[in-house]
Amino acid sequence: MDIGTILLIIAAGAGVIDIAILLLGPRIRNYDTISMMFVSVGTLAALGSAFYMLSLIFGNQFQYDYVYLTTDSTSVWWLKISSLWAGQQGSLLFWTAISFLLVMTYRMVLRGYEDDTIVYRGAILVALQTVLIAANALTSDPFQLVVGSIPSEGLGLNPLLSTFWNAIHPPIVFIAYAIAVIPFSVKLAGFTVRSEERNAEPIPALEFLTRFMTVASWLILSLGIAIGAYWAYTVLGWGGYWAWDPVETTSLVPWLLLTAYFHANAIFKRNDVLRDSFLVFTYVTVIYATWVTRSGVLNSVHGFSITLVSWTMLATVLFNFLLATLLTIRAGYIDLQDEDDDQGWSFFSLSNIRDFSLKVALIGILVILTTSVSGVVLPAAINLGEAIIDPLGFTENMVSVGLEFFRAGFYLGSLFLIASAFYCMRSTLFRMKLKSILVMALIGVGAVLAILTVTIEQALPTFYWPANALIPLGLGGVAYLVIAFARTLAGREGGAFTMRRMGRLMLHLGLVVLLLGVFLSENVVIDQRNSYLEGDSAQLGASGIEMGVADINLVYWNDQYDFEMRVLVQIVEGGSAWLGVIVVKGNPLWQQVSQEVFVQSTAFRDVFVSVRTFNQLGPGTYTVDLESRVLPLVSFVWLGTFLMIMALLPLNAMEFSNLRKALKGKHEDLYGSEEDKLEHEIPISAENE
């Protein structure tokens, strides 16, 4: 048995023993110290296993199947590092190492609070989830040896993944996924006790650790999704930043649940089970998103084929779903029995303008969330049944949900999200009544545009009527938020200037700007495909943009999967010219063709150019078939994303500061007053003597 597998078994075994010790609890003398010892062993073993895999990758140990499939001797150092999470087995190994670090973090931060029921049960749940991830890593067998003769060279990383973005995007997403385990465990542990115990005076370290991990997961996942979208748009050559691919969609679901939680946090103050269930099911959907990637039950450009780990990951998903559902229902039922007569359903009460904004936004989030979940879960369940009945032939009968289903839910949810932005800030510029009149007027203008689009079939400004219905509201929302932002900075709005207040305004501004960019860039697209000789040029529709091919250079050619072609493209617009190179490569080992596309960007539009095919007319003479797309206001998508992430940074900083203060005051919190501390210290001193 390989040393990496041994270390992984030690890590999983230490986790299982830790859980057993915690379950026995006070019946074991010094159980907390013994438990910490096994947590330390498990963490060191998990980290050791991951670093051992890295040493095999850097050492070009191609006798290991995973190393052979993900790297070669010519790969640069950052590609070798990214090989750790580029494949199914390595990504689970990486996740296991992060999970054990989080178990250690949880236990170290809350050291001394083990007698608290929620802390204690939360520790069991965190350890349990870590063991489940480690078990899936073991099932995938990352240290499996190559069958037969040992290859002298590796296959290398998949050409589509051989980019610097692969060194950034996957680990960010996996870290965000892993971090979600702490809020999940703490909130689910809270569901095992009655409401009076959950809502008693909180332990500062526990409260701020949970809040910090929640906000950190939200920020990091936002960053990961944004980087993935930019990578798909500018490098992979798919021509778009979002395609509602099953893996993309399932990665969005945890983000939507986290976003819903932050809105529900202020709405359901008297129903903490309903509020905290968003956090609990965030982690459940994290596991589900991982299973979708590894199950092969949905057609996806991101997914792996079905293997044994697909079934063990499915078991993990179902276990967590049932555990979360049963405990949530149980806690909600008990709370209903314990509830006072004056406490009831308060979602439809409107106590203030911000409360109204949160509720409208939450409706929009839930619409998009429901669409995203149903559009992936239903076809996955059908395909899974086919896979059980016909394991070899199920891929021929796979079903999926059409793009229009996701778009319908997205545009409907966006209506509520944009409308809520008008109410997110108290402003003396417009009162509640005037805001509502303005919103209804903008919705009315959008409705007129939508009707005209359908009846006269004109681009007003797009041919897609749902986009036209929302563009006036979006433009109004941006204008209103920019004015409110400027007035707040100038001190012309009531209330103190706070980073939280400005962050909230910037977050909503970023969201509306992003949505406007989506409405226009995916619906006002000039898309044409032409064949070019060297020196040829053509107008791109009515955009006023001319594109030409300045040079076609076939560097070498052996066959359809062993060549390299460089195409020099020139874009001319309004007297300005830009040059860019498209590189197309055949990869014989992978039987794939990859390319570096050319994207020429300005503030108001992008020109996206990619090579589809090429032909040789004679010695040194070629034609290239180019797909050219002009997409307006894609920059708004990236600007909006940037504003949202920047708005989240101060929130993360504040929560980290709160956690640090809680840890600084931890000793006083544990032992109380100076007299309590002296009483606590005397027995220790006497025992030592």
C-alpha positions as CSV (number, residue, x, y, z in Angstrom):
1,M,0.0,0.0,0.0
2,D,1.3,3.4,-0.9
3,I,2.4,5.9,1.7
4,G,-0.1,8.5,0.4
5,T,-3.0,6.0,0.8
6,I,-1.7,5.1,4.3
7,L,-1.7,8.8,5.3
8,L,-5.2,9.2,4.0
9,I,-6.4,6.2,5.9
10,I,-4.7,7.5,9.1
11,A,-6.5,10.8,8.6
12,A,-9.9,9.2,8.1
13,G,-9.3,6.8,11.0
14,A,-8.3,9.6,13.3
15,G,-11.5,11.4,12.3
16,V,-13.6,8.4,13.1
17,I,-11.9,7.9,16.5
18,D,-12.3,11.6,17.2
19,I,-16.1,11.3,16.6
20,A,-16.3,8.2,18.8
21,I,-14.4,10.1,21.6
22,L,-16.8,13.1,21.3
23,L,-19.8,10.8,21.4
24,L,-18.6,9.2,24.6
25,G,-17.8,12.7,25.9
26,P,-17.5,13.2,29.6
27,R,-17.4,9.5,30.3
28,I,-13.8,9.6,29.2
29,R,-11.4,11.5,31.4
30,N,-9.9,14.5,29.6
31,Y,-11.8,13.6,26.5
32,D,-11.4,17.1,25.0
33,T,-7.6,16.8,25.2
34,I,-7.6,13.3,23.7
35,S,-10.0,14.4,21.0
36,M,-7.7,17.3,20.1
37,M,-4.8,14.9,19.8
38,F,-6.6,12.8,17.2
39,V,-7.7,16.0,15.4
40,S,-4.1,17.0,15.2
41,V,-3.0,13.6,13.9
42,G,-5.8,13.6,11.3
43,T,-4.9,17.1,10.1
44,L,-1.2,16.3,9.8
45,A,-1.9,13.1,8.0
46,A,-4.4,14.7,5.5
47,L,-1.9,17.6,4.8
48,G,0.9,15.0,4.5
49,S,-1.1,13.0,1.9
50,A,-1.8,16.1,-0.2
51,F,1.8,17.3,0.0
52,Y,3.0,13.8,-0.9
53,M,0.8,13.9,-4.0
54,L,2.4,17.3,-4.9
55,S,5.9,15.7,-4.5
56,L,4.9,12.9,-6.9
57,I,3.6,15.5,-9.4
58,F,6.8,17.6,-9.2
59,G,8.9,14.4,-9.2
60,N,7.3,13.2,-12.4
61,Q,6.3,9.9,-10.9
62,F,4.3,8.7,-13.9
63,Q,3.9,5.2,-12.4
64,Y,0.9,6.8,-10.5
65,D,-2.1,6.9,-12.7
66,Y,-3.2,10.4,-11.5
67,V,0.2,11.9,-12.0
68,Y,0.3,10.4,-15.5
69,L,-3.1,11.9,-16.4
70,T,-2.5,15.4,-15.1
71,T,1.1,16.4,-15.7
72,D,4.2,15.9,-17.8
73,S,7.9,16.6,-17.4
74,T,7.7,19.9,-19.4
75,S,4.9,21.6,-17.3
76,V,5.8,24.8,-15.5
77,W,5.6,25.0,-11.7
78,W,2.1,26.6,-11.5
79,L,0.6,24.0,-13.9
80,K,2.1,21.3,-11.7
81,I,0.5,22.8,-8.6
82,S,-2.8,23.1,-10.4
83,S,-2.6,19.4,-11.3
84,L,-3.4,18.6,-7.6
85,W,-7.0,19.8,-8.1
86,A,-7.3,19.3,-11.9
87,G,-8.6,15.8,-11.7
88,Q,-11.3,14.1,-9.7
89,Q,-9.1,12.2,-7.3
90,G,-6.8,15.2,-6.6
91,S,-9.6,17.6,-6.0
92,L,-11.2,15.3,-3.4
93,L,-7.7,14.9,-1.7
94,F,-7.3,18.7,-1.7
95,W,-10.8,19.2,-0.2
96,T,-10.0,16.6,2.5
97,A,-6.9,18.5,3.5
98,I,-8.8,21.8,3.7
99,S,-11.6,20.1,5.7
100,F,-9.2,18.8,8.3
101,L,-7.7,22.3,8.7
102,L,-11.2,23.6,9.3
103,V,-11.8,21.0,12.0
104,M,-8.6,22.1,13.7
105,T,-9.6,25.7,13.3
106,Y,-13.1,25.1,14.8
107,R,-11.6,23.2,17.8
108,M,-8.8,25.7,18.5
109,V,-11.1,28.7,18.3
110,L,-13.6,27.1,20.6
111,R,-11.2,25.4,23.0
112,G,-12.6,25.6,26.5
113,Y,-16.2,25.8,25.4
114,E,-16.6,22.0,24.9
115,D,-19.3,21.9,27.6
116,D,-21.7,24.0,25.5
117,T,-24.2,21.8,23.8
118,I,-24.1,23.6,20.4
119,V,-20.3,23.8,20.4
120,Y,-20.0,20.1,21.4
121,R,-22.5,18.8,18.8
122,G,-21.1,21.2,16.2
123,A,-17.7,19.6,16.7
124,I,-19.2,16.2,16.0
125,L,-20.9,17.4,12.8
126,V,-17.8,19.1,11.5
127,A,-15.7,16.0,12.1
128,L,-18.4,13.8,10.5
129,Q,-18.5,15.8,7.3
130,T,-14.7,15.8,7.1
131,V,-14.6,12.0,7.5
132,L,-17.2,11.7,4.7
133,I,-15.1,13.8,2.3
134,A,-12.0,11.7,3.3
135,A,-14.0,8.5,2.6
136,N,-14.9,9.8,-0.9
137,A,-11.2,10.7,-1.5
138,L,-10.2,7.1,-0.5
139,T,-12.9,5.7,-2.8
140,S,-11.5,7.7,-5.7
141,D,-8.0,6.1,-5.0
142,P,-5.7,9.0,-5.9
143,F,-2.6,6.9,-5.4
144,Q,-3.5,4.1,-7.8
145,L,-0.6,2.8,-9.8
146,V,-0.6,2.5,-13.6
147,V,-1.5,-1.0,-14.8
148,G,1.1,-2.5,-17.1
149,S,4.4,-0.9,-18.1
150,I,5.4,2.4,-16.5
151,P,5.2,5.3,-18.9
152,S,8.3,7.4,-19.4
153,E,6.2,10.6,-19.9
154,G,2.9,11.9,-18.6
155,L,-0.1,12.6,-20.7
156,G,-0.1,16.2,-19.4
157,L,-2.9,18.4,-18.2
158,N,-6.0,18.6,-20.4
159,P,-5.2,21.4,-22.9
160,L,-8.4,23.3,-21.9
161,L,-7.0,23.4,-18.3
162,S,-3.5,24.3,-19.2
163,T,-3.9,27.9,-18.2
164,F,-3.1,30.1,-15.3
165,W,-6.8,30.4,-14.5
166,N,-6.8,26.7,-13.6
167,A,-4.3,27.5,-10.8
168,I,-6.8,30.1,-9.4
169,H,-10.4,29.2,-10.1
170,P,-10.8,25.6,-8.8
171,P,-9.0,26.0,-5.4
172,I,-11.0,29.2,-4.7
173,V,-14.3,27.3,-5.3
174,F,-13.2,24.3,-3.2
175,I,-12.1,26.6,-0.3
176,A,-15.5,28.3,-0.4
177,Y,-17.2,25.0,-0.5
178,A,-15.2,23.6,2.4
179,I,-15.7,26.7,4.6
180,A,-19.4,26.3,4.4
181,V,-19.1,23.2,6.6
182,I,-18.7,25.3,9.8
183,P,-22.0,27.4,9.5
184,F,-23.7,24.2,8.4
185,S,-22.5,22.3,11.5
186,V,-23.2,25.1,14.0
187,K,-26.7,25.8,12.8
188,L,-27.6,22.2,12.5
189,A,-26.3,21.6,16.0
190,G,-28.6,24.4,17.1
191,F,-31.5,22.6,15.6
192,T,-31.0,19.8,18.1
193,V,-31.8,22.0,21.1
194,R,-34.9,24.0,22.0
195,S,-35.2,27.6,20.8
196,E,-34.6,29.1,24.3
197,E,-31.2,27.4,24.4
198,R,-30.4,28.4,20.8
199,N,-31.3,32.0,21.4
200,A,-29.7,32.3,24.8
201,E,-26.8,34.7,25.2
202,P,-24.4,33.4,22.5
203,I,-20.7,32.5,23.0
204,P,-18.9,35.4,21.2
205,A,-16.2,33.1,19.7
206,L,-18.8,30.7,18.3
207,E,-21.1,33.5,17.0
208,F,-18.3,35.5,15.3
209,L,-16.6,32.4,13.9
210,T,-19.8,31.3,12.3
211,R,-20.5,34.8,10.9
212,F,-17.0,35.2,9.6
213,M,-17.0,31.8,7.9
214,T,-20.4,32.5,6.3
215,V,-19.3,35.9,4.9
216,A,-16.0,34.4,3.8
217,S,-17.7,31.6,2.0
218,W,-20.0,34.1,0.3
219,L,-17.1,36.3,-0.8
220,I,-14.8,33.5,-1.9
221,L,-17.5,31.7,-3.9
222,S,-18.5,35.0,-5.5
223,L,-14.9,35.5,-6.6
224,G,-14.6,31.9,-7.8
225,I,-17.8,32.1,-9.9
226,A,-16.6,35.4,-11.4
227,I,-13.2,34.0,-12.3
228,G,-14.8,30.9,-13.8
229,A,-17.1,33.1,-16.0
230,Y,-14.2,35.2,-17.1
231,W,-12.0,32.2,-17.9
232,A,-14.8,30.6,-19.9
233,Y,-15.3,33.9,-21.8
234,T,-11.7,34.9,-22.7
235,V,-9.7,31.6,-22.7
236,L,-11.8,28.5,-23.3
237,G,-13.4,29.9,-26.4
238,W,-17.0,29.1,-25.6
239,G,-18.1,32.6,-26.6
240,G,-19.9,33.4,-23.4
241,Y,-19.4,33.9,-19.7
242,W,-22.5,31.9,-18.6
243,A,-24.3,29.1,-20.4
244,W,-26.5,27.6,-17.6
245,D,-24.4,24.5,-17.9
246,P,-25.3,22.0,-15.1
247,V,-22.0,22.5,-13.2
248,E,-22.2,26.3,-13.5
249,T,-25.8,26.2,-12.3
250,T,-25.2,24.0,-9.3
251,S,-22.2,26.2,-8.3
252,L,-24.6,29.1,-8.4
253,V,-27.1,27.5,-6.0
254,P,-25.0,27.7,-2.8
255,W,-24.2,31.3,-3.7
256,L,-28.0,32.0,-4.0
257,L,-28.7,30.3,-0.7
258,L,-26.0,32.3,1.1
259,T,-27.4,35.5,-0.5
260,A,-30.9,34.5,0.6
261,Y,-29.6,33.9,4.2
262,F,-28.3,37.4,4.4
263,H,-31.7,38.8,3.4
264,A,-33.6,36.3,5.6
265,N,-31.3,37.1,8.5
266,A,-33.1,40.4,9.0
267,I,-36.6,39.2,8.0
268,F,-37.1,36.0,10.0
269,K,-35.7,37.3,13.3
270,R,-38.4,35.4,15.2
271,N,-38.1,32.2,13.2
272,D,-34.4,31.3,13.4
273,V,-35.1,27.8,12.0
274,L,-36.4,29.1,8.7
275,R,-33.7,31.7,8.6
276,D,-30.8,29.3,9.4
277,S,-32.1,26.6,7.1
278,F,-30.6,28.7,4.2
279,L,-27.2,28.2,5.7
280,V,-27.8,24.5,6.5
281,F,-28.8,23.7,2.9
282,T,-26.0,25.7,1.5
283,Y,-23.6,23.0,2.4
284,V,-26.0,20.3,1.3
285,T,-26.0,21.9,-2.2
286,V,-22.2,22.2,-2.1
287,I,-22.0,18.4,-1.8
288,Y,-24.7,18.1,-4.5
289,A,-22.7,20.4,-6.9
290,T,-19.7,18.2,-6.4
291,W,-21.7,15.1,-7.1
292,V,-23.1,16.6,-10.3
293,T,-19.5,17.3,-11.5
294,R,-18.4,13.7,-10.7
295,S,-21.6,11.8,-11.5
296,G,-21.7,12.0,-15.3
297,V,-25.6,12.0,-15.1
298,L,-25.8,15.4,-16.8
299,N,-24.3,16.6,-20.1
300,S,-21.7,19.2,-19.1
301,V,-18.4,20.5,-20.5
302,H,-17.1,20.5,-16.9
303,G,-18.1,17.0,-15.7
304,F,-16.3,13.8,-15.2
305,S,-17.5,10.4,-16.3
306,I,-19.4,8.1,-13.9
307,T,-17.2,6.1,-11.5
308,L,-17.5,4.4,-8.1
309,V,-16.9,7.7,-6.3
310,S,-20.0,9.0,-8.1
311,W,-22.1,6.6,-6.1
312,T,-20.3,7.3,-2.7
313,M,-20.7,11.0,-3.3
314,L,-24.4,10.5,-4.0
315,A,-24.7,8.6,-0.7
316,T,-23.1,11.6,1.0
317,V,-25.6,13.9,-0.7
318,L,-28.6,11.9,0.4
319,F,-27.3,11.4,3.9
320,N,-26.8,15.1,4.4
321,F,-30.1,16.0,2.8
322,L,-32.0,13.6,5.0
323,L,-30.1,14.7,8.1
324,A,-30.6,18.4,7.4
325,T,-34.3,18.0,6.4
326,L,-35.2,15.9,9.4
327,L,-33.5,18.1,12.0
328,T,-34.9,21.3,10.4
329,I,-38.4,19.9,10.4
330,R,-38.0,18.7,14.0
331,A,-36.7,22.0,15.2
332,G,-39.4,23.9,13.4
333,Y,-42.1,21.7,14.9
334,I,-40.8,22.1,18.4
335,D,-40.5,25.8,18.0
336,L,-44.1,26.0,16.9
337,Q,-45.2,24.2,20.1
338,D,-43.0,26.5,22.2
339,E,-44.0,29.7,20.4
340,D,-45.8,32.5,22.3
341,D,-49.2,33.6,21.0
342,D,-47.9,37.0,19.9
343,Q,-45.2,35.4,17.7
344,G,-46.3,34.5,14.2
345,W,-45.7,34.6,10.6
346,S,-44.3,38.1,9.8
347,F,-43.1,37.9,6.3
348,F,-45.9,40.1,4.9
349,S,-45.6,42.8,7.6
350,L,-43.8,45.9,6.4
351,S,-42.2,47.7,9.4
352,N,-39.9,49.9,7.3
353,I,-38.6,50.6,3.9
354,R,-35.5,48.5,4.3
355,D,-37.6,45.6,5.5
356,F,-39.7,45.9,2.3
357,S,-36.5,46.0,0.2
358,L,-35.2,42.8,1.8
359,K,-38.4,40.9,1.2
360,V,-38.7,41.9,-2.4
361,A,-35.1,40.9,-3.0
362,L,-35.6,37.6,-1.2
363,I,-38.5,36.8,-3.5
364,G,-36.3,37.4,-6.5
365,I,-33.5,35.2,-5.1
366,L,-36.0,32.4,-4.4
367,V,-37.4,32.5,-7.9
368,I,-33.9,32.1,-9.5
369,L,-33.0,29.5,-6.8
370,T,-36.1,27.4,-7.5
371,T,-35.5,27.6,-11.2
372,S,-31.8,26.6,-10.9
373,V,-32.5,23.7,-8.5
374,S,-35.4,22.2,-10.4
375,G,-33.7,22.6,-13.8
376,V,-30.8,20.4,-12.5
377,V,-32.3,18.1,-9.9
378,L,-35.2,16.8,-12.1
379,P,-33.1,15.7,-15.2
380,A,-30.4,14.4,-12.9
381,A,-32.9,12.2,-11.1
382,I,-34.3,10.9,-14.4
383,N,-30.8,10.2,-15.8
384,L,-29.7,8.6,-12.5
385,G,-32.7,6.1,-12.9
386,E,-31.6,5.4,-16.4
387,A,-28.0,4.8,-15.2
388,I,-29.2,2.3,-12.7
389,I,-31.3,0.4,-15.2
390,D,-28.8,0.7,-18.1
391,P,-25.3,1.6,-16.8
392,L,-23.7,1.2,-20.2
393,G,-26.2,2.9,-22.5
394,F,-27.8,5.6,-20.4
395,T,-25.8,8.4,-21.9
396,E,-27.7,7.9,-25.2
397,N,-31.0,8.8,-23.5
398,M,-29.9,11.6,-21.2
399,V,-32.4,14.4,-20.7
400,S,-31.8,18.0,-19.8
401,V,-33.7,21.2,-19.3
402,G,-33.6,23.8,-22.1
403,L,-31.9,27.2,-21.8
404,E,-35.1,29.1,-22.0
405,F,-36.4,27.5,-18.8
406,F,-33.4,29.0,-16.9
407,R,-33.7,32.3,-18.6
408,A,-37.4,32.6,-17.8
409,G,-36.7,32.1,-14.0
410,F,-33.6,34.4,-14.2
411,Y,-35.5,37.3,-15.8
412,L,-38.5,37.0,-13.5
413,G,-36.2,36.9,-10.4
414,S,-34.3,39.9,-11.8
415,L,-37.5,42.0,-11.8
416,F,-37.7,41.7,-8.0
417,L,-34.0,42.1,-7.5
418,I,-33.8,45.4,-9.5
419,A,-37.1,46.7,-7.9
420,S,-35.7,46.0,-4.4
421,A,-32.6,48.2,-5.2
422,F,-34.8,51.3,-5.1
423,Y,-35.7,50.6,-1.5
424,C,-32.4,49.3,-0.1
425,M,-31.3,52.7,1.2
426,R,-33.1,55.4,3.2
427,S,-32.9,58.6,1.1
428,T,-34.3,62.0,1.3
429,L,-34.2,62.2,-2.5
430,F,-37.4,60.2,-2.9
431,R,-39.9,59.2,-0.3
432,M,-41.5,55.7,-0.2
433,K,-44.6,56.7,-2.2
434,L,-42.6,58.6,-4.9
435,K,-40.2,55.6,-5.2
436,S,-43.1,53.3,-5.8
437,I,-44.6,55.6,-8.4
438,L,-41.2,55.7,-10.1
439,V,-40.7,51.9,-10.1
440,M,-44.2,51.3,-11.4
441,A,-43.6,53.9,-14.2
442,L,-40.4,52.3,-15.3
443,I,-42.0,48.8,-15.2
444,G,-44.8,50.3,-17.4
445,V,-42.3,51.7,-19.9
446,G,-40.6,48.2,-20.0
447,A,-44.0,46.6,-20.5
448,V,-44.7,48.8,-23.5
449,L,-41.3,48.0,-25.0
450,A,-41.9,44.3,-24.5
451,I,-45.3,44.4,-26.2
452,L,-43.8,46.4,-29.1
453,T,-41.0,43.9,-29.4
454,V,-43.5,41.1,-29.8
455,T,-45.9,42.9,-32.1
456,I,-43.6,44.7,-34.6
457,E,-40.5,42.5,-34.1
458,Q,-38.1,45.4,-33.8
459,A,-34.9,45.5,-31.6
460,L,-36.1,47.9,-28.8
461,P,-33.3,47.7,-27.9
462,T,-33.1,43.9,-28.1
463,F,-35.3,41.2,-29.9
464,Y,-35.9,39.5,-26.5
465,W,-39.0,40.9,-24.9
466,P,-38.1,40.0,-21.2
467,A,-34.8,41.9,-21.5
468,N,-36.6,44.9,-23.0
469,A,-39.2,44.8,-20.1
470,L,-36.4,45.1,-17.5
471,I,-33.9,47.5,-19.2
472,P,-35.8,50.7,-18.3
473,L,-36.1,49.6,-14.7
474,G,-32.4,48.6,-14.6
475,L,-31.3,52.0,-16.1
476,G,-33.5,53.8,-13.5
477,G,-32.0,51.7,-10.7
478,V,-28.4,52.5,-11.7
479,A,-29.2,56.2,-11.9
480,Y,-31.0,56.2,-8.6
481,L,-28.2,54.3,-6.8
482,V,-25.4,56.4,-8.3
483,I,-27.2,59.6,-7.1
484,A,-27.8,58.0,-3.7
485,F,-24.2,56.9,-3.5
486,A,-23.0,60.5,-4.4
487,R,-25.3,62.1,-1.9
488,T,-24.2,59.8,0.9
489,L,-20.6,60.6,0.2
490,A,-21.4,64.3,0.2
491,G,-23.1,64.0,3.6
492,R,-26.5,65.0,2.2
493,E,-28.3,61.9,3.4
494,G,-29.4,61.4,7.0
495,G,-27.6,59.0,9.3
496,A,-24.0,58.3,9.9
497,F,-21.6,57.3,7.2
498,T,-20.6,53.7,7.8
499,M,-18.7,51.1,5.8
500,R,-21.7,48.7,6.2
501,R,-24.1,51.3,4.7
502,M,-21.8,52.1,1.8
503,G,-21.1,48.5,1.2
504,R,-24.8,47.7,1.0
505,L,-25.4,50.4,-1.5
506,M,-22.4,49.4,-3.6
507,L,-23.5,45.8,-3.5
508,H,-26.9,46.6,-4.9
509,L,-25.4,49.0,-7.5
510,G,-23.0,46.3,-8.6
511,L,-25.9,43.8,-9.0
512,V,-28.0,46.1,-11.1
513,V,-25.1,47.0,-13.3
514,L,-24.2,43.3,-13.8
515,L,-27.9,42.5,-14.7
516,L,-28.0,45.3,-17.2
517,G,-24.8,44.0,-18.8
518,V,-26.3,40.5,-19.0
519,F,-29.6,41.8,-20.6
520,L,-27.7,43.6,-23.3
521,S,-24.7,41.5,-23.9
522,E,-26.6,38.2,-24.4
523,N,-29.4,39.7,-26.5
524,V,-27.9,42.4,-28.7
525,V,-25.3,40.2,-30.4
526,I,-23.9,40.4,-33.9
527,D,-22.8,36.9,-34.7
528,Q,-21.4,36.0,-38.1
529,R,-19.2,33.4,-39.6
530,N,-17.0,34.1,-42.6
531,S,-14.2,32.4,-44.5
532,Y,-11.0,34.6,-44.9
533,L,-7.9,34.4,-47.0
534,E,-4.8,36.3,-45.8
535,G,-5.5,40.0,-46.4
536,D,-9.3,39.6,-46.5
537,S,-11.6,41.8,-44.4
538,A,-15.4,42.1,-43.8
539,Q,-17.9,44.4,-42.0
540,L,-19.4,42.9,-38.8
541,G,-23.0,43.6,-39.4
542,A,-24.2,47.2,-38.8
543,S,-21.7,47.7,-36.0
544,G,-19.4,49.9,-38.0
545,I,-16.6,47.5,-37.1
546,E,-14.4,46.0,-39.8
547,M,-12.4,42.8,-39.2
548,G,-9.6,41.5,-41.3
549,V,-7.0,38.7,-41.3
550,A,-3.5,40.1,-41.6
551,D,-1.6,36.9,-41.5
552,I,-2.2,33.1,-41.4
553,N,0.8,31.0,-40.3
554,L,0.7,27.3,-40.0
555,V,3.7,26.6,-37.8
556,Y,3.6,22.9,-38.3
557,W,1.2,20.2,-39.4
558,N,1.3,16.4,-38.9
559,D,-2.4,15.5,-38.7
560,Q,-5.7,16.9,-37.4
561,Y,-4.6,16.6,-33.7
562,D,-0.9,17.6,-34.2
563,F,-0.5,21.1,-35.5
564,E,-0.3,24.8,-34.5
565,M,-1.8,27.7,-36.4
566,R,-1.4,31.4,-35.7
567,V,-3.9,33.9,-37.1
568,L,-3.2,37.6,-36.9
569,V,-6.5,39.5,-36.7
570,Q,-7.1,43.2,-37.2
571,I,-10.1,45.1,-35.8
572,V,-10.8,48.6,-37.2
573,E,-13.4,51.0,-35.8
574,G,-13.7,54.7,-36.1
575,G,-10.2,55.3,-37.2
576,S,-8.7,53.1,-34.5
577,A,-7.1,49.7,-35.1
578,W,-6.2,46.8,-32.9
579,L,-4.2,43.6,-33.6
580,G,-4.6,40.3,-31.9
581,V,-3.4,36.7,-32.4
582,I,-5.5,33.6,-32.3
583,V,-3.5,30.4,-31.6
584,V,-5.1,27.1,-32.5
585,K,-3.3,23.8,-31.4
586,G,-4.0,20.2,-32.0
587,N,-3.2,17.9,-29.0
588,P,-2.5,14.4,-30.2
589,L,-2.4,12.8,-26.8
590,W,-5.8,14.2,-25.8
591,Q,-7.3,14.0,-29.3
592,Q,-8.5,17.6,-28.8
593,V,-8.1,21.0,-30.5
594,S,-7.7,24.0,-28.2
595,Q,-7.3,27.7,-28.9
596,E,-6.5,31.0,-27.5
597,V,-9.3,33.3,-28.7
598,F,-9.0,37.0,-29.4
599,V,-11.2,39.4,-27.4
600,Q,-10.9,43.1,-28.2
601,S,-12.6,45.1,-25.5
602,T,-13.7,48.7,-25.1
603,A,-15.9,50.2,-22.4
604,F,-19.1,49.7,-24.4
605,R,-18.5,46.5,-26.5
606,D,-16.4,43.4,-27.1
607,V,-15.4,41.8,-30.3
608,F,-14.9,38.1,-29.8
609,V,-13.1,36.1,-32.6
610,S,-12.4,32.4,-32.7
611,V,-11.3,29.9,-35.4
612,R,-13.7,27.2,-36.3
613,T,-12.0,25.4,-39.2
614,F,-9.2,26.0,-41.8
615,N,-8.4,24.6,-45.2
616,Q,-5.2,24.5,-47.3
617,L,-5.7,25.8,-50.8
618,G,-2.1,25.2,-51.9
619,P,1.5,25.4,-50.6
620,G,1.5,28.1,-48.0
621,T,-2.1,29.3,-48.8
622,Y,-4.9,28.8,-46.3
623,T,-8.4,29.9,-45.6
624,V,-9.7,30.2,-42.0
625,D,-13.3,30.1,-41.0
626,L,-13.8,32.7,-38.2
627,E,-16.7,33.2,-35.9
628,S,-17.0,36.9,-35.0
629,R,-19.3,38.2,-32.3
630,V,-19.9,41.8,-31.2
631,L,-21.3,41.9,-27.7
632,P,-22.4,45.3,-26.2
633,L,-21.8,46.3,-22.6
634,V,-20.0,43.0,-21.5
635,S,-17.9,45.4,-19.4
636,F,-20.9,46.1,-17.3
637,V,-20.9,42.4,-16.3
638,W,-17.3,42.6,-15.0
639,L,-17.8,46.1,-13.5
640,G,-20.9,44.9,-11.6
641,T,-19.1,41.8,-10.4
642,F,-16.1,44.0,-9.3
643,L,-18.4,46.3,-7.3
644,M,-20.1,43.4,-5.6
645,I,-16.9,41.8,-4.5
646,M,-15.4,45.1,-3.4
647,A,-18.6,45.7,-1.3
648,L,-18.1,42.3,0.4
649,L,-14.5,43.0,1.4
650,P,-15.3,45.5,4.2
651,L,-18.0,43.1,5.5
652,N,-15.4,40.4,5.7
653,A,-12.9,42.7,7.4
654,M,-15.5,43.7,10.0
655,E,-16.4,40.1,10.8
656,F,-12.8,39.2,11.1
657,S,-12.2,42.1,13.4
658,N,-15.2,40.9,15.5
659,L,-13.8,37.4,15.6
660,R,-10.4,38.7,16.7
661,K,-11.9,40.7,19.5
662,A,-13.9,37.7,20.7
663,L,-10.7,35.6,20.8
664,K,-8.9,38.4,22.7
665,G,-11.7,38.4,25.3
666,K,-11.9,34.6,25.3
667,H,-10.2,34.2,28.7
668,E,-12.4,36.6,30.5
669,D,-15.5,35.1,28.8
670,L,-14.5,31.6,29.9
671,Y,-13.6,32.5,33.5
672,G,-15.8,35.5,34.1
673,S,-14.7,38.0,36.8
674,E,-11.2,38.4,38.4
675,E,-12.5,36.4,41.4
676,D,-13.8,33.6,39.1
677,K,-10.4,33.5,37.5
678,L,-8.6,33.3,40.8
679,E,-10.9,30.5,41.9
680,H,-10.2,28.7,38.7
681,E,-6.5,29.1,39.0
682,I,-6.1,28.0,42.6
683,P,-7.0,24.3,42.1
684,I,-4.6,24.2,39.1
685,S,-1.8,25.7,41.2
686,A,-2.5,23.3,44.1
687,E,-2.7,20.3,41.8
688,N,0.7,21.3,40.3
689,E,2.2,21.6,43.7
